[in-house]
Amino acid sequence: MPANRARTQGTIDVLVALAGAGGGAMSGVVMSASDYATLSLAGGALALFLVPVLFWARRDQRTTARTAA
């Protein structure tokens, strides 16, 4: 893993930067079509949607680790 660490970190940095740019662009589109209330409701709904997805991904990761051991 140490041999791939720099490459992995660089890839994650690029993905985080692209996600930030995409979020900024999409918030601009939402703001031009509506208002802050809509933007905040959409952001809240997205955050609430991601919580179960994160729990599901973590559960799968633990299940995979148990079967590998």
C-alpha positions as CSV (number, residue, x, y, z in Angstrom):
1,M,0.0,0.0,0.0
2,P,2.8,2.6,0.7
3,A,3.8,2.3,-3.0
4,N,0.3,3.4,-4.1
5,R,-0.2,6.0,-1.4
6,A,0.8,9.1,-3.4
7,R,-1.3,8.0,-6.4
8,T,-4.3,7.2,-4.3
9,Q,-4.0,10.6,-2.4
10,G,-3.8,12.4,-5.7
11,T,-6.8,10.7,-7.1
12,I,-8.9,11.4,-4.1
13,D,-7.7,15.1,-4.1
14,V,-8.9,15.4,-7.7
15,L,-12.2,13.8,-7.0
16,V,-12.8,16.1,-4.0
17,A,-12.0,19.1,-6.1
18,L,-14.3,18.0,-8.9
19,A,-17.1,17.3,-6.4
20,G,-16.7,20.8,-4.9
21,A,-16.7,22.4,-8.4
22,G,-19.7,20.4,-9.4
23,G,-21.6,21.3,-6.2
24,G,-20.8,25.0,-6.7
25,A,-22.0,24.9,-10.3
26,M,-25.2,23.0,-9.4
27,S,-25.9,25.4,-6.5
28,G,-25.6,28.2,-9.0
29,V,-28.1,26.6,-11.3
30,V,-30.6,26.0,-8.5
31,M,-30.2,29.6,-7.3
32,S,-30.8,31.0,-10.7
33,A,-34.0,29.0,-11.0
34,S,-35.3,29.4,-7.5
35,D,-34.2,30.6,-4.0
36,Y,-32.1,29.7,-0.9
37,A,-35.0,27.8,0.6
38,T,-35.0,25.3,-2.3
39,L,-31.2,25.1,-2.3
40,S,-31.2,24.3,1.5
41,L,-34.0,21.7,1.2
42,A,-32.3,20.0,-1.7
43,G,-29.0,19.9,0.3
44,G,-30.8,18.6,3.3
45,A,-32.5,15.9,1.3
46,L,-29.2,14.8,-0.3
47,A,-27.5,14.7,3.1
48,L,-30.4,12.5,4.5
49,F,-30.1,10.2,1.5
50,L,-26.4,9.8,2.0
51,V,-26.6,8.7,5.7
52,P,-28.1,5.3,5.0
53,V,-25.8,4.8,2.0
54,L,-22.8,5.3,4.3
55,F,-24.1,2.8,6.8
56,W,-24.8,0.3,4.1
57,A,-21.3,0.7,2.6
58,R,-19.7,0.4,6.1
59,R,-21.7,-2.8,6.8
60,D,-20.6,-4.3,3.5
61,Q,-17.0,-3.4,4.3
62,R,-17.2,-5.2,7.7
63,T,-18.9,-8.2,6.1
64,T,-16.1,-8.5,3.5
65,A,-13.5,-8.2,6.2
66,R,-15.0,-11.0,8.2
67,T,-15.3,-13.4,5.3
68,A,-11.7,-12.7,4.3
69,A,-10.4,-13.5,7.8
